């Protein structure tokens, strides 16, 4: 590894700490079910087989070349320059992802340089981490459902729904994207906040935010839960851990940048892709067209950008209201889903892949509701169509027509689906009752989960 001094060593330490945090949290969360008869061993064996099959599928599935070429370039730049010199001088944004996203690429780049890896092996090193994190998502979902009192059949159903979900697999295996990583971090943050381990939840939320910006939607909902359930001293310690995690992860990338480079980086990143919809089949695509300037005035001085921000903020407020009405673990998951799905539908500059986290948080709510189960299936199919349609367009014409008829139908379906789901959640009986136990109700291995 080329030497760049202290910040390279800091980067190795920070990356190791991040990896340890994720592995330790998965193990710690799962250890309560580490006994015969829990079903966890069978789930782990199945998921390992699924992971092996997915990795094998990476060989013939070459991904979207334009995206993976960018990842390779970032990986080699990190290996050559180190984290301190990775980002451009000052706080300029040149399409790079935030710092936490770069650690797996740094490992791949260093391995590629040391082992003189060709194009395909390096691509595999880049694509394997999202596959692994998708399996960890399914494993921790199984544990969550078992702890929550679901029957074994429903636990297996939820696990398979994530592990073998065609849309999630398309994102990670076929496309070669990394949305599973930020989703795992967001998911673990929610799980540990529900277990009253607020400091760990804060650390995971900070790393998630430093992986991709849309994790920001998770933080106010988790903070609201902590305000209701934790003492003020825990608020302070969680905030300290949150800020410390941000400092540790970003310190290796500081270099000669000004101290405020990270906020400026995020602000600049939000100014990229100034378009109504970056191929997400959503409300902004339906009203303004795909990849059209979002500064275009719609009515009375209101631009498409302003409209999108207003509507996505309303969706976030709806999630707050739903959680305020029913302060239960189930509603926390549903509120996060509403915030993420609403942001996907209404926010401007939205990419087609950003529905990934929303689907994961939706799963715990669908297992005892036929309506929500049907909605989940239809949304999954529609999102898979969105991914496949855009994937094939990017491999050929590069851009879809602004008002592509098929894309508009898909966009309208998503909008109607959101309205139906939000209405159902707001008025269904479970708004004031909890159909499954909280994790605090299970204290030892003798509890009968079945």
N, C-alpha and C positions, 0 to 999 in steps of 0.2 A: 504494500500500500504506500503510495507516495506520501511523504511526510509534510504536513502543514502545521506542525507544532501543537501547541496546547489545545487548540480548538478541534483538531482531529481526535485527540485523546478524549476530549469532552464529548465529542460526537459518538465515539465508541461506547463510552460510559452511558450516555443518554439513550442510545439505541438499545443497549443491553438492558437498561432499566425498564424501557418500554416493553420489550419482549417479556421480561420477567413479570412485569405488572399484569400483562394479559394472561400469561400462562398461570400465574399464581391465582388470579381472580377466578379463572375457569375451574381450577382444581379446588380452590376453597369453596366455591359455590356448589360444587358437585359432591363434596366429601360427605354430606349428610346422607346421600343415597349409596354410599360405598359399602353396601352390605348385601348379602345374598337375598334374593327375592325382590329387590327393588326394580329390577329390569334394566338398570343402568348398564351393566356389563353387556347385555345383549344389544342395547342401543349403540354402545361404543363400537362393538364388533361390526354391526351393520354399517355404521357411519364410516368406519375405516375402509370397508369394502367399497362403499360409495366413493370415498375420496380417491382410492386407488383407480377406480374406473374413470373418474373425472380426469385424473392426471394422465391416464392412458389416452383419453380423448384429446388432450392438448396436442399430441403429436400430429394428428391429421388436421386439427383445427388451427389454422395459422392466425386467426384473429383479424382484426381490422388493421391493415398494415400502416395506415397513416398515424393511428394512435400509438401502436406499438413501436414504430420508428421513433416517435417523440420520446417514449419511455426509455428506449435504448440510448438515445442521445443524452438524456438526463442522467442515466446510470453511468455512462462513460465520463460525463462531465464531473460528476461527483467523485468518481474514482480518480480522476486526473487532478482535479483542483481541490477536492475536499469540500466540506460544507461551508467553510468560511468564505470561499470565493465562488460559491455556486450561483447565488442570486446576483443580478446586475448591481453596479454601484448605486448608492443611494437607496431608494425604495421603489425603483421602477418595476413594473409588472410586465413580464414577457410570457404569459400563459402558463408559467410554472404553477404547480400545486403548492400548498403551504408546507412548512418544514416537516411535520410528522409523516407526510406522504412520501418523503424522500428517503427515509431510512431503509425501507426494503429495497429500493432502487440502488442505494449506495452499496448495499451488500451484494446485489447482483452485479453491479459494475465492477467492484473490486474482484469478485470471483471471476468475472469475464476476462479481466486484464491479467490476473495471475495465472489462470488456466488456459489463456488464449482460446476462449470459447468461440465457436462459430455462431452464426445468426440464430439457428434453432435452439441450441442449448441455452443461450442467453435469454431467448424469448421464454423458455420454460421456467427459468429462474424468476422472471418477472411475473409470470402468470400463476405460479404455484401458490404464493401467499394468499391471494383471494380465494382460491379453492379450499385451502386449509381453513380459513376464517369462516367460510360458509358452513363447513362441517362443524366447527365450534359453535356457530349460531344454532344449528340443529340440536347439538348435544345439550347446550344450556337451556334451550327451549324445552327439551324433554324433562330436564331437572325441574325447571320452573313449573311445568304442568303437573308433575308428580307431587311437588311440594304444595301445590295449590289445591290438591284434592280431586283432580280429574281421574276418571277411570283409566286403566292401563290402555284400553283400546283408543281412547281419545288422545292419550299422550303419544302413542305411536302414530296416530293420524297427524297430529300437529308436527311431529318430528319429520315424517316423510314429506309433508307439505312443504317444508323448508328445504330439506336435503335434496329432494327430487323435483322441486318446482321448476317447470320448463323456462319460465321467464328469468328466474334467478340464474339458472344454468346458462342460459343464452348470454347473459351479461358477463359472467365470469369465464366460461369455457369457450363459447363461440366468438364473442366480441373481444375478450381479453381485457375487460375493465376491472377496476379495483373497488367498486362500490361496496363489496362485502366487508372490506376492512373498516371503513367508517361506520357501517351498520353494526358490526360486532361491538365496537367501542361504545356506540350509543346504547345498544341493547344491554351491555354489561353495566353501564352507568345507571340505567333505570333499575336493573335488578338489585344492585347494591344499595341504592337509595331506598327501595322497597324493604330491604333487610335492615334499614336504619344504620348502615355503614356509610355515612354521608361523606366522610373524607375520601374513601376509596371511590365512591360515586363521583365526587368532584374531580379527582385526578383523571378518571376515565373520560369524563365529559370534557375536560381541558384538552386531552390528547385527541379526542374526537373532533373538537373544534379546530385543532391544528392539523387535522387530516383533510377535512373538507368543510367549507363555510356553512353548508346547510345544517350542520349539527347545532348551529346556534338556536334553532327552533326548539331543541330539546331542553336547553338550559333553563328558560323561565318556568317551564312546567315542573321540572325537578326541583327548582328553587321554591316554587309555591308549595309543593308537597313537603319539603323540609321545613318551611315556615310553619306549617300546620302541625307537624309531628315531632319536631326536634326542639330542644332547648336553645336559647340564644347563644350559649357557649359553643354549641355544635355548629351553628351558622358561621361563627367566626373561624373556627378551625377548618371547616370545609372551604371557606373562602381563601384562607391562607394556603391550604393545599392546592386549590385550583390555580392560584397565582404562581405558586412555586413550581407546579408542573409545567405551566407555560414557560417560565423562565428556564427550566432545565432543558426542555425539548428544543427551545429556540436559541439557547446560548451558543451552541456550536456554529450556527449560521449567522451570528451577529457580525463577525468580521469588523470591517471598518464602517459598517452602516451606522447611521444615527440611531439614537436610542428609541426613537419613535418609528423605526422603519416597519415594524410588523403591523401596527394599525394602518399605516399608509399603504402597505402592501395589500391589505384586505380592501381598503377603499378603492385602490386602483383596480383590483381584481373584479370588484363589483361594477366597475365602469366598462369592463370588456363585454363583448357580444351585445352591443346595444340594439337588440332586436326583440320583437314581440315574443317569439318562441324559437329557441334553437333546436327545432325538430321535435319538441314535446307536443304531443297531440292533446291540447288543453284549451281552456277558455280563450287565452290570448291568441292562439292559432286560429280559433274559430272566428274571433271578432276582427283581428288585425291581419291575419295571414301568417304563414310561416316565414321566419327570417326577414321580417320587414322592420324598418326603423321604428323603434318604440317611442321616439320623440315626436312622432306624427300626432298632431292635434286631433282628438276625437270629437269633442263637443265642449263649448264654453271654456276654451283654454285648457281643458283636461286632456293630457296625452295618454297614449296607451300605457306608458310607463307609470304614470300617476294612477291610472285606473287599476293596473295590476297590483301596485303596492297597496292601494286602498282595499281591494278585495282580499288579498292574501292576509292583510292585517285583520280583516273581519273574520276570516277563517281561524286565525290564531285566537282572537277574542272569543269565538265560539268554543274553542277547546278549553279556554280558561273557565268559561261559564259551565260547561258540562262537568268539569272536574270540581268546580265549586259546589254544584248541586249534589254530586255523589263522590265523596272523597274515599274511593275504594281503589285497590290495585287494578281491578278490571277497568275502571273508568280512566285511570291514569294511562293505561296502554291505549285505550280508545281515544283519549284526548291527544296523545302524541300522534296517533294515526291521523286524526282529523287535521292537526296542524301540518303534518308532512304532506298529506294528500292535497289539502287546500293550497299549500304553497306550490306544489307541483302544478296544480290546475290554474292558479290565478297569478302567480308571480311572473313578471317579465323575465326574459333572458334565460328561460328554463331549458335544460337539456333533457333529452328523451330518457336518459338512464336514471333520473333522480327519483323514481318511484320505488326504488329498491328498499330503502329503510321502512317506508310506510307499510309495505306488504308484510314485513316481518312483525311489526308491532300490531298488525291487524289479526294475526293468527290466534292469540289466546282468546279473542272474543268470538270467534266464529264457530268454536267447537260445540257449543250448546245452543246455537241459533241457526235454524235452517235458512232464514232470510239472509243473515250475514254470511253464511257459508256460500249461498248462491251468488251473493254480491262479490265475494272474494274470488270465486272461480271466474266470473265474467270479467272482473277487473284484471285478473292475471292474464286471461286470454287476450284482452284488448291491449294490455301493455306489451305482451309478447309480440303481438302484431305490430305495434309501434316500433319496437326494437328491430324486428326483422325487416320491416318496410324501410326504415331509415338506414339500416346496415347495408342493405342491397343498393339503396340509392347512392350512398357514399362510395360504394365500390364501382359505381358506374357514372351516373350523371353528376354526382356530387351534391346537387341541390334539388329539392322537390319544388313543384310549383307552389306559389304562395297560398293558393286556395285549392290545392289538390283535393278532388272530390272525396276520395277514399279517406284521406287524412281528416277532412272536415267531419265525416260521419263518425270516425273514431273519436275525434275530439268532443263531439256532441254527446256521444255515449258516456264518456268520462264525466262530463259535467252533470248529466242526468243521474249517473251513478252516485256521484258525490252528494247531490241533493237528496236522493232517496236514502242513502246511508245516514246522513246527518239528521234527517227527519226521523228515521227509525230510532236512532240512538237517543234523540231528545225526548221521544214520547213512549218508548218501550218501558216495560215494567222494571227492567233491571237498572233504570236510572236511580232508583232509591233502594235497591236491594243488591246484595252481593251473592252471586250464585256459586262462588268457590271461595275456599278459605284463603286467608293470607298466609304468607310463609311463617309468620310468627306463631301460628297455631301448631306447627310441627316442630317438636323439640327433640325427639329421639327416634331411634330406629324402630321402636315398638309401636309407633302410631300406625294404624291401619289406613293406608292410603286408598286401597281399593274399596 
